[in-house]
Amino acid sequence: MIILVFEFPGAAVILSKTSPSLRTDKAKVFLYSLLLMKSPELILEPDNHPGNCWPFPGSQGHVFIKLSMPVIPRAVTMAHVSGTAFHGESISGAPKDFTVYGFKEEHEEQGTFLGQFTFLAALNPSQTFQLK
């Protein structure tokens, strides 16, 4: 059975263990005169159109996703908007190298290593990686 995190009831980003969001004018959204920053919770949504992303500062970041029940993960899928959606512009902001850890408890300092991968957005905008 395949369970997608964005379809998993109770999946949530633990903000205290997650990289901060990028704070620039490009990352701001104005709604009814309120200034909102793009949140890491966006990565849990299936919407994959240009601009609907979670920007973080620098070239490295991390996100901690808590599920509502224990699972045995077998694979992860990374998806990014395709290069054709950018009308020829660069997709260099797409994630590239990433590592996956599993945690039994939120308070654990170090989880179980599940794999290290390279996502090549130009090759395929959605790629699945098998975990150890």
Summary of the structure (lengths in Angstrom):
residues: 132
radius of gyration: 15.5
end to end distance: 17.6
largest distance: 47.0
contacts: 272
relative contact order: 0.19
helix: 14%
strand: 27%
